[in-house]
Amino acid sequence: MAGDRGGEGRDSSKCGGATRGVRGGGKCTRPAGWGTDHVGVGRCKLHGGSTPNHVVAAQRVMAAQAVATYGIKSDLPPTAALLEEAQWSHGHVVWLRDVVQQIDPEALVWGVTEEHEKTASEFPGVDVKKMAAPNVWLKLYHDERRLHLDLVKTIETLKLEQRWQDLLHRNGELMRQVLVAVLARRGLAVDAALASEIQDEIGRIAGPKTIEGRVA
């Protein structure tokens, strides 16, 4: 990303945050993400780069960059893709849980939301604003847990739907065999055409029902 140009001609390799220098109207020239855990993207530590909103925004940018770099088309069938994604998601949940468990409990609900550099005042330094807010790692952990549970529910629903359809098919086949046997005992010949008609009628009556019993 170094050297790339951002919106309105801004150099995305630099922080670009507004500074209060003697001349005023200046832009921070520190490397993008300087002093944060998203070095190379977004504002530096002194211009809000460590606040939750900036961290999340930077992570989205880095995720988009990763997809552009590593994303490739997959030929996995949908069900297999869901299973693989659920496995990856579970790994993410475990990893994020370890990260959260290593954070001080107070820091999980209380932290820095804004840092502002003072350069033109009598007492230069950094103003720090803190407030009660969920830690970004805690939020990511809960979001990933919800995603993982949704994936598991979807996979289990698909499995139930498939088992239900298999059961309908087996029952239909048994009904066909019973009807053919009864007709044969009555001396009625059942050729391939009649057997197919019986099977179609069974399927029509049963219908493509879902696991809730409603017609799909």
BAFI-3210 file (N, C-alpha, C; in Angstrom, 3 decimals, decimal comma, padded with zeros to 6 digits):
// residues 216
n [1|2|3|4|5|6|7|8|9|10|11|12|13|14|15|16|17|18|19|20|21|22|23|24|25|26|27|28|29|30|31|32|33|34|35|36|37|38|39|40|41|42|43|44|45|46|47|48|49|50|51|52|53|54|55|56|57|58|59|60|61|62|63|64|65|66|67|68|69|70|71|72|73|74|75|76|77|78|79|80|81|82|83|84|85|86|87|88|89|90|91|92|93|94|95|96|97|98|99|100|101|102|103|104|105|106|107|108|109|110|111|112|113|114|115|116|117|118|119|120|121|122|123|124|125|126|127|128|129|130|131|132|133|134|135|136|137|138|139|140|141|142|143|144|145|146|147|148|149|150|151|152|153|154|155|156|157|158|159|160|161|162|163|164|165|166|167|168|169|170|171|172|173|174|175|176|177|178|179|180|181|182|183|184|185|186|187|188|189|190|191|192|193|194|195|196|197|198|199|200|201|202|203|204|205|206|207|208|209|210|211|212|213|214|215|216]
n.u [000,812|002,130|002,761|000,478|-002,378|-004,910|-008,397|-009,298|-006,706|-005,085|-002,218|-002,148|-000,245|000,559|-000,355|-002,044|-003,719|-005,211|-003,127|-001,984|-000,031|002,364|001,854|-000,623|-003,395|-002,006|-000,943|-000,608|002,406|003,312|003,908|001,185|-001,061|000,837|002,198|000,004|-001,983|-002,490|-000,579|000,388|-002,065|-004,629|-005,213|-002,624|-001,410|-001,557|-003,547|-006,051|-005,963|-006,015|-008,504|-011,681|-013,443|-011,690|-009,913|-011,540|-012,356|-009,880|-009,203|-011,107|-010,287|-007,789|-008,657|-010,034|-007,887|-006,483|-008,262|-008,241|-005,659|-005,244|-007,580|-009,196|-010,996|-013,127|-013,903|-015,442|-018,248|-021,399|-022,267|-019,931|-018,321|-019,596|-019,130|-016,335|-016,004|-017,232|-015,432|-013,143|-014,202|-014,670|-012,030|-011,234|-012,838|-011,803|-009,179|-009,635|-010,884|-008,763|-007,203|-008,914|-009,061|-006,582|-006,600|-006,822|-009,520|-010,831|-010,084|-011,604|-014,057|-013,633|-011,878|-009,481|-010,900|-010,375|-007,607|-005,724|-003,372|-001,579|000,012|000,289|-000,346|000,208|000,986|002,125|001,273|-000,514|-003,914|-006,089|-008,996|-011,246|-013,724|-016,577|-016,720|-017,145|-014,337|-012,495|-011,540|-013,105|-015,590|-015,146|-014,793|-017,361|-018,886|-017,793|-018,465|-021,267|-021,476|-020,344|-022,179|-024,455|-023,604|-023,330|-025,998|-027,184|-025,901|-026,741|-029,489|-029,596|-028,693|-030,809|-032,868|-031,997|-032,024|-034,743|-035,786|-034,599|-035,897|-038,554|-038,246|-037,523|-039,824|-041,700|-040,801|-041,225|-044,026|-044,679|-043,750|-045,452|-047,985|-047,610|-047,244|-049,754|-051,495|-050,467|-051,146|-053,824|-053,962|-053,395|-051,407|-048,373|-046,725|-043,743|-044,537|-046,894|-045,841|-044,159|-046,070|-047,404|-045,341|-044,952|-047,406|-047,373|-045,257|-046,410|-048,506|-047,143|-045,389|-042,815|-041,919|-040,833|-038,790|-040,481|-042,876|-044,206|-045,120|-042,478]
n.v [-001,206|001,143|004,323|004,316|006,168|007,728|008,645|011,854|012,562|011,948|010,608|007,347|005,988|007,503|008,927|011,278|012,708|015,692|018,316|020,617|022,581|025,340|026,784|025,830|023,865|021,655|018,300|015,104|013,380|010,957|007,403|005,488|004,134|004,146|003,159|001,610|-001,474|-001,911|-001,322|000,494|001,007|003,412|005,930|007,232|006,413|008,739|010,193|009,110|006,483|004,234|004,018|002,348|002,528|003,332|001,192|-001,003|-000,129|-000,075|-002,775|-003,831|-002,765|-004,024|-006,645|-006,613|-006,127|-008,492|-010,366|-009,543|-010,181|-012,908|-014,222|-016,772|-018,539|-021,171|-024,609|-026,068|-028,000|-026,589|-027,551|-028,746|-026,494|-024,967|-026,574|-026,437|-023,692|-023,452|-024,892|-023,274|-020,974|-021,874|-022,242|-019,556|-018,562|-019,916|-018,911|-016,118|-016,203|-016,943|-014,629|-012,690|-013,667|-013,043|-010,361|-007,617|-007,644|-005,172|-003,637|-004,717|-003,539|-000,872|001,782|003,595|005,983|008,149|010,060|012,958|015,063|017,721|020,468|023,159|024,445|025,820|023,790|021,254|017,968|014,909|014,590|012,399|010,536|008,610|006,043|003,995|001,184|-001,623|-003,705|-003,938|-006,464|-008,129|-007,610|-008,574|-011,256|-012,008|-011,481|-013,338|-015,703|-015,653|-015,823|-018,367|-020,039|-019,586|-020,735|-023,404|-024,015|-023,759|-025,805|-028,063|-027,901|-028,349|-030,972|-032,249|-031,710|-033,212|-035,799|-036,028|-035,939|-038,251|-040,139|-039,820|-040,702|-043,392|-044,359|-043,938|-045,729|-048,165|-048,108|-048,277|-050,844|-052,374|-051,828|-052,872|-055,585|-056,225|-055,793|-057,711|-060,079|-060,065|-060,718|-058,773|-057,496|-055,731|-053,578|-051,835|-049,223|-048,854|-049,193|-046,990|-044,972|-045,381|-044,740|-042,028|-040,972|-041,436|-039,776|-037,324|-037,099|-037,168|-035,015|-032,414|-032,011|-030,051|-030,287|-029,286|-030,080|-028,601|-027,800|-027,474]
n.w [000,000|000,341|-000,911|-002,439|-003,568|-001,726|-001,250|-002,543|-003,211|-001,050|000,528|001,193|002,562|004,638|007,847|007,881|009,577|010,991|012,151|014,718|014,140|014,093|011,756|011,131|009,902|009,010|008,044|009,486|009,122|009,871|009,487|008,145|010,503|012,531|015,635|016,303|016,204|013,616|011,634|008,791|007,774|007,911|010,550|012,745|016,087|017,611|016,455|016,808|015,922|017,544|018,592|019,009|016,706|014,627|014,662|013,928|011,376|010,077|010,194|008,502|006,078|005,838|005,700|003,272|001,584|001,972|000,893|-001,767|-002,376|-001,690|-002,292|-004,080|-006,596|-005,603|-006,051|-004,359|-003,329|-002,217|000,389|001,416|001,425|003,385|005,634|005,774|006,210|008,694|010,241|010,029|011,228|013,828|014,633|014,614|016,684|018,924|018,921|019,253|021,720|023,376|023,125|024,287|026,916|027,886|028,245|030,498|032,776|033,347|031,172|029,189|029,202|029,474|028,153|026,053|023,958|022,474|021,395|021,452|020,002|021,410|020,277|019,923|022,245|025,580|027,213|025,802|024,616|024,973|024,892|026,490|026,170|027,926|028,151|029,057|027,128|024,971|024,525|021,470|020,754|022,292|021,157|018,535|019,164|020,148|017,847|016,042|017,329|017,097|014,306|013,907|015,257|013,684|011,270|012,067|012,729|010,215|008,793|010,238|009,781|007,018|006,974|008,298|006,514|004,297|005,356|005,802|003,192|002,171|003,754|002,885|000,253|000,634|001,932|-000,087|-002,026|-000,695|-000,491|-003,205|-003,823|-002,233|-003,382|-005,979|-005,353|-004,224|-006,428|-008,183|-006,873|-007,294|-009,841|-011,668|-014,094|-013,784|-015,546|-016,714|-017,322|-015,765|-013,211|-013,091|-013,221|-010,820|-009,003|-009,644|-008,843|-006,111|-005,420|-006,108|-004,290|-001,833|-002,131|-002,274|000,634|003,476|006,479|008,358|007,465|005,604|002,234|-000,028]
ca.u [000,000|002,977|002,796|-000,837|-003,069|-006,256|-009,388|-008,941|-005,269|-004,345|-001,269|-002,613|000,883|000,753|-001,506|-002,909|-004,559|-004,986|-002,234|-002,116|001,290|002,413|001,220|-002,020|-003,873|-001,067|-001,345|000,384|003,185|003,770|003,403|-000,184|-001,172|001,998|001,900|-001,202|-001,850|-002,817|000,464|000,267|-003,435|-005,389|-004,590|-001,607|-001,866|-001,811|-004,689|-007,249|-005,822|-006,240|-009,894|-012,394|-013,953|-010,571|-009,360|-012,455|-012,273|-008,590|-009,252|-011,899|-009,426|-006,787|-009,352|-010,284|-006,602|-006,138|-009,111|-007,755|-004,365|-005,265|-008,852|-009,243|-012,247|-013,126|-014,874|-016,070|-019,718|-021,894|-022,270|-018,539|-017,819|-020,142|-018,409|-014,980|-016,115|-017,535|-014,183|-012,319|-014,832|-014,405|-010,639|-011,196|-013,443|-010,836|-008,060|-010,104|-011,133|-007,463|-006,812|-009,761|-008,727|-005,319|-006,810|-007,273|-010,987|-011,274|-009,843|-012,604|-015,251|-013,234|-010,634|-009,273|-011,734|-009,887|-006,328|-005,521|-002,054|-001,536|001,344|000,315|-000,747|001,291|001,398|001,957|001,186|-001,596|-005,148|-006,650|-010,379|-011,634|-015,132|-016,974|-017,033|-016,609|-013,054|-012,689|-011,302|-014,291|-016,637|-014,826|-015,034|-018,804|-019,357|-017,378|-019,276|-022,595|-021,308|-020,113|-023,443|-025,326|-023,117|-023,664|-027,446|-027,466|-025,423|-027,616|-030,775|-029,412|-028,611|-032,152|-033,638|-031,572|-032,523|-036,187|-036,014|-034,232|-036,970|-039,689|-037,927|-037,593|-041,226|-042,357|-040,399|-041,924|-045,431|-044,759|-043,575|-046,678|-049,051|-047,300|-047,493|-051,204|-052,064|-050,033|-051,939|-055,161|-053,853|-053,221|-050,007|-047,792|-045,564|-042,881|-045,288|-047,777|-044,981|-043,710|-047,229|-047,614|-044,272|-045,214|-048,566|-046,902|-044,481|-047,319|-049,252|-046,202|-044,917|-041,490|-042,128|-039,656|-038,806|-041,610|-044,091|-044,816|-044,676|-041,379]
ca.v [000,000|002,317|005,075|004,387|007,416|007,527|009,581|013,256|012,726|011,682|009,509|006,374|005,450|008,421|009,072|012,287|013,386|017,130|018,724|022,006|023,195|026,804|027,276|025,381|023,174|020,642|016,898|014,234|012,642|009,667|006,285|005,067|003,137|004,186|002,979|000,807|-002,867|-001,995|-000,544|000,518|001,361|004,316|006,954|006,808|006,335|010,069|010,805|008,279|005,175|003,140|004,004|001,186|002,743|003,330|-000,164|-001,833|000,321|-000,514|-004,228|-004,099|-002,460|-005,088|-007,862|-006,448|-006,298|-009,915|-011,061|-009,199|-010,824|-014,365|-014,828|-017,523|-019,259|-022,534|-025,512|-026,882|-028,010|-025,695|-028,160|-028,886|-025,147|-024,584|-027,326|-025,879|-022,365|-023,667|-025,297|-022,070|-020,083|-022,420|-021,899|-018,130|-018,391|-020,389|-017,960|-014,870|-016,456|-016,869|-013,216|-012,004|-014,130|-012,449|-008,926|-007,258|-007,543|-003,782|-003,136|-005,269|-002,685|000,510|002,008|004,845|006,160|009,283|010,657|014,162|015,651|019,167|020,969|024,620|024,983|026,096|022,503|020,244|016,578|014,134|014,468|011,058|010,424|007,231|005,826|002,594|000,684|-002,976|-003,832|-004,397|-007,908|-008,769|-007,500|-009,515|-012,603|-012,261|-011,520|-014,607|-016,758|-015,646|-016,346|-019,817|-020,687|-019,525|-021,732|-024,741|-024,192|-023,962|-027,145|-029,058|-027,847|-029,022|-032,411|-032,726|-031,685|-034,330|-037,037|-036,071|-036,296|-039,666|-040,917|-039,784|-041,556|-044,798|-044,698|-044,002|-046,974|-049,246|-048,043|-048,777|-052,292|-052,950|-051,739|-053,815|-056,933|-056,407|-055,904|-058,986|-061,148|-059,995|-061,113|-057,607|-057,354|-054,396|-053,392|-050,712|-047,976|-048,741|-049,021|-045,601|-044,143|-045,514|-043,989|-040,599|-040,595|-041,389|-038,548|-036,179|-037,019|-036,832|-033,647|-032,100|-031,346|-029,733|-030,985|-028,793|-030,659|-027,718|-028,029|-026,569]
ca.w [000,000|000,395|-002,141|-003,067|-003,286|-001,217|-001,743|-002,589|-003,368|000,179|000,481|002,181|003,325|005,757|008,732|007,294|010,552|011,117|013,237|015,138|014,097|014,106|010,531|011,113|008,712|008,561|008,067|010,114|008,121|010,394|008,678|008,449|011,561|013,432|017,044|016,513|015,772|012,181|010,968|007,344|007,385|008,768|011,380|013,707|017,466|018,155|015,787|016,946|015,295|018,499|019,049|018,455|015,342|013,690|014,610|013,131|009,986|009,538|010,024|007,294|004,935|005,735|005,254|001,837|000,917|002,020|-000,073|-003,104|-002,580|-001,539|-002,676|-005,323|-006,785|-005,081|-006,672|-003,329|-003,305|-001,160|001,721|001,842|001,709|004,683|006,655|005,895|006,821|010,107|010,890|010,147|012,195|015,163|014,941|014,936|017,998|019,917|018,956|019,838|023,137|024,045|023,171|025,268|028,259|028,294|028,452|031,841|032,778|033,287|029,820|028,288|029,181|029,715|027,434|025,329|022,769|021,685|021,776|020,638|020,214|021,610|019,920|019,890|023,540|026,539|027,767|024,753|025,044|024,372|025,671|026,381|026,605|028,179|028,481|029,079|025,785|024,798|023,844|020,097|020,700|022,863|020,146|017,467|019,693|020,163|016,458|015,443|017,956|016,459|012,954|013,984|015,618|012,501|010,321|012,592|012,579|008,788|008,420|010,842|009,079|005,727|007,239|008,602|005,274|003,464|005,966|005,577|001,796|002,040|004,376|001,963|-000,892|001,054|002,169|-001,396|-002,673|-000,003|-000,902|-004,589|-003,796|-001,664|-004,384|-007,060|-004,845|-004,076|-007,767|-008,759|-006,256|-007,887|-011,235|-012,524|-014,480|-013,568|-016,418|-016,351|-017,416|-014,612|-012,040|-013,117|-012,901|-009,367|-008,352|-009,842|-008,040|-004,720|-005,282|-006,169|-003,032|-000,757|-002,352|-001,756|001,923|004,285|007,762|009,128|006,919|004,622|000,870|-000,354]
c.u [000,845|002,992|001,467|-001,503|-004,484|-007,197|-008,888|-007,427|-004,457|-003,449|-001,639|-001,476|001,203|-000,519|-002,502|-003,832|-004,210|-004,108|-002,442|-000,741|001,200|001,693|-000,246|-002,373|-002,951|-001,639|-000,228|001,082|003,766|003,233|001,982|-000,175|-000,020|001,551|000,652|-000,938|-002,291|-001,852|000,320|-001,099|-004,017|-004,562|-003,545|-002,190|-002,270|-003,000|-005,885|-007,154|-006,089|-007,662|-010,645|-012,857|-012,833|-009,982|-010,227|-012,372|-010,984|-008,583|-010,064|-011,067|-008,412|-007,416|-009,613|-009,001|-006,219|-006,961|-008,612|-006,460|-004,476|-006,547|-008,774|-010,573|-012,111|-014,204|-015,556|-017,595|-020,202|-021,836|-020,856|-017,943|-018,321|-019,401|-017,013|-015,027|-016,410|-016,283|-013,246|-012,879|-014,591|-012,963|-010,493|-011,752|-012,461|-009,690|-008,467|-010,400|-009,829|-006,993|-007,586|-009,382|-007,422|-005,429|-007,314|-008,787|-011,495|-011,143|-010,866|-013,827|-014,917|-011,925|-010,595|-010,170|-011,244|-008,566|-006,070|-004,192|-002,161|-000,126|001,429|-000,045|000,471|001,847|001,166|001,925|000,045|-002,769|-005,752|-008,064|-010,739|-013,122|-015,430|-017,405|-016,435|-015,286|-013,265|-012,473|-012,492|-015,435|-016,398|-015,106|-016,526|-019,369|-019,008|-018,152|-020,655|-022,518|-021,155|-021,407|-024,417|-024,912|-023,500|-025,160|-027,817|-027,079|-026,346|-028,989|-030,688|-029,353|-029,995|-033,015|-033,290|-032,084|-034,025|-036,503|-035,672|-035,330|-038,202|-039,459|-038,055|-039,046|-041,998|-042,043|-041,102|-043,411|-045,604|-044,680|-044,835|-047,810|-048,835|-047,610|-048,986|-051,865|-051,696|-050,846|-053,362|-055,129|-053,707|-051,735|-049,559|-046,561|-044,786|-043,640|-046,189|-046,974|-044,504|-044,856|-047,523|-046,597|-044,522|-046,364|-048,194|-046,121|-045,360|-048,055|-048,343|-045,734|-043,531|-041,563|-040,789|-039,770|-039,948|-042,929|-044,781|-044,288|-043,610|-041,735]
c.v [001,255|002,994|005,153|005,702|007,121|008,539|011,012|013,455|012,447|010,480|008,518|005,731|006,321|008,492|010,077|012,996|014,856|017,432|020,195|022,666|024,703|027,371|026,871|024,657|022,097|019,239|016,060|013,395|011,341|008,549|005,901|003,978|003,126|004,055|002,178|-000,641|-003,044|-001,112|-000,666|000,928|002,344|005,307|006,364|006,838|007,698|010,774|009,859|006,890|004,002|003,099|002,860|001,371|002,697|001,928|-001,055|-001,450|-000,153|-002,017|-004,602|-003,837|-003,575|-006,398|-007,799|-006,635|-007,769|-010,712|-010,807|-009,932|-012,339|-015,026|-015,515|-018,261|-020,693|-023,355|-026,410|-026,856|-027,164|-026,294|-028,301|-027,525|-024,662|-025,290|-026,756|-024,517|-022,484|-024,072|-024,112|-021,149|-020,570|-022,116|-020,435|-017,879|-018,788|-019,396|-016,648|-015,032|-016,375|-015,425|-012,486|-012,396|-013,531|-010,941|-008,688|-007,059|-006,118|-003,218|-003,668|-004,366|-001,209|000,759|003,351|004,884|007,315|009,776|011,831|014,808|017,171|019,656|022,482|025,246|025,209|024,804|021,410|018,835|015,889|014,085|013,093|011,052|008,958|007,167|004,335|002,171|-000,711|-002,945|-004,426|-005,902|-008,682|-008,748|-008,479|-010,951|-012,939|-012,334|-012,854|-015,774|-016,828|-016,208|-017,862|-020,556|-020,682|-020,570|-023,140|-025,018|-024,472|-025,365|-028,225|-029,075|-028,569|-030,533|-032,982|-032,765|-032,885|-035,645|-037,181|-036,486|-037,768|-040,557|-040,957|-040,718|-043,034|-045,227|-044,815|-045,299|-048,171|-049,275|-048,596|-050,299|-052,983|-052,947|-052,736|-055,233|-057,222|-056,602|-057,242|-060,142|-061,171|-060,302|-059,964|-057,419|-055,905|-054,279|-052,139|-049,388|-047,764|-048,521|-047,576|-044,659|-044,177|-044,667|-042,489|-040,126|-040,509|-040,098|-037,312|-035,996|-036,586|-035,407|-033,434|-031,338|-031,068|-030,485|-030,492|-029,341|-029,778|-028,039|-027,006|-025,723]
c.w [000,000|-000,952|-002,850|-002,685|-002,822|-001,828|-001,634|-002,607|-002,121|000,010|001,573|002,959|004,534|006,592|008,168|008,255|010,666|012,322|013,539|015,218|014,087|012,897|010,426|009,823|008,191|008,650|008,665|009,043|008,672|009,493|009,091|009,514|012,538|014,889|017,341|016,110|014,320|011,381|009,449|006,841|008,395|009,561|012,334|015,116|018,012|017,500|015,732|016,377|016,215|019,022|018,369|017,020|014,307|013,542|013,726|011,655|009,331|009,293|008,784|006,043|004,738|005,266|003,761|001,042|000,873|001,007|-001,490|-003,421|-002,630|-002,024|-004,025|-005,397|-006,289|-005,767|-005,650|-003,484|-002,129|000,243|002,259|002,194|003,065|005,817|006,870|006,580|008,309|010,869|011,077|011,233|013,621|015,583|015,322|016,336|019,092|020,057|019,616|021,324|023,927|024,184|024,256|026,693|028,779|028,558|029,870|031,831|032,668|031,874|028,825|028,162|029,368|029,003|026,734|024,100|021,907|022,255|020,852|021,005|020,340|021,309|019,986|021,233|024,427|027,119|026,723|025,329|024,327|025,339|025,420|026,940|026,751|028,506|028,468|027,680|025,645|024,040|022,455|019,971|021,259|021,854|019,000|017,900|019,665|018,744|015,801|016,031|017,309|015,043|012,975|014,311|014,444|011,463|010,762|012,424|011,126|008,351|008,982|010,175|007,744|005,897|007,513|007,344|004,400|004,019|005,735|004,145|001,547|002,608|003,473|000,772|-000,527|001,275|000,855|-002,115|-002,030|-000,401|-002,320|-004,616|-003,248|-002,698|-005,516|-006,608|-004,726|-005,441|-008,410|-008,185|-006,823|-009,386|-012,196|-012,829|-014,291|-014,436|-015,983|-016,365|-016,204|-013,332|-011,942|-012,743|-011,405|-008,606|-008,456|-008,960|-006,562|-004,472|-005,282|-004,861|-001,887|-000,882|-001,772|-000,462|002,620|005,602|008,656|008,599|005,901|003,243|000,515|-001,545]
res [m|a|g|d|r|g|g|e|g|r|d|s|s|k|c|g|g|a|t|r|g|v|r|g|g|g|k|c|t|r|p|a|g|w|g|t|d|h|v|g|v|g|r|c|k|l|h|g|g|s|t|p|n|h|v|v|a|a|q|r|v|m|a|a|q|a|v|a|t|y|g|i|k|s|d|l|p|p|t|a|a|l|l|e|e|a|q|w|s|h|g|h|v|v|w|l|r|d|v|v|q|q|i|d|p|e|a|l|v|w|g|v|t|e|e|h|e|k|t|a|s|e|f|p|g|v|d|v|k|k|m|a|a|p|n|v|w|l|k|l|y|h|d|e|r|r|l|h|l|d|l|v|k|t|i|e|t|l|k|l|e|q|r|w|q|d|l|l|h|r|n|g|e|l|m|r|q|v|l|v|a|v|l|a|r|r|g|l|a|v|d|a|a|l|a|s|e|i|q|d|e|i|g|r|i|a|g|p|k|t|i|e|g|r|v|a]
***
